[in-house]
């Protein structure tokens, strides 16, 4: 995967990803949505919405 960040997110839709946040927290789930601000929606045991300005990395 390479390219612009939103292109990478598009390629990762409906796949399992791990998201690392600025405060050290880590979430793993299926990426089900995102927007132009890189706010993301993860589905797992619960639905999690993460603000894009808190995200450090997203790994497939």
N, C-alpha and C positions, 0 to 999 in steps of 0.2 A: 504494500500500500504506500502510495506517495501522492503528493499533490496538495491542493489547498485543504485547510482543515475541514471545511464543510463538505468537500468531496469525500474525504476519508470517513466522515460521519455517515454520509449517504451509503457508502460501501459497507458500513458496519451495521446498518439497520437490520433488525430481526436476528442479530447475532449476540452472543454473550460477550460482554466487555467488563473490564475493571476500571473504575474511575478513582483517581487519587485526588484528594482535596488539599487546599492550602493548610488546613489545620491538622493534617496527618490522617484524617479518616479515609477509609477505603470502602467502596461499594462495588458489588458485582451483581450483574443482572443482564437481562436482554434489553438492548437499546431499541425502544419502540418509537421514539420521537425526539426531535430537536428543532431549534429555530435559528434564525440568523445571529442571535446573541450567544449561541452555543449553550443555551439552557437545554438540558437533556432530561428525558424520561426513561427510567429503568423499570422493568417489570421483573419481579422475582416473587418472593413470599409476599411482599407488599409492592405497591407502586411508589416509586421515589422520583421526585422532581428536584433537579439540582440546578442552581443558578450557575450560568456559565462563568461568571467572574470568580467563582470559588474553585474551579477545576484547574488542576495542574497538569495531569495526564489522563488519557484514555487509551487503554491497551486492549486489543482484541484477545 
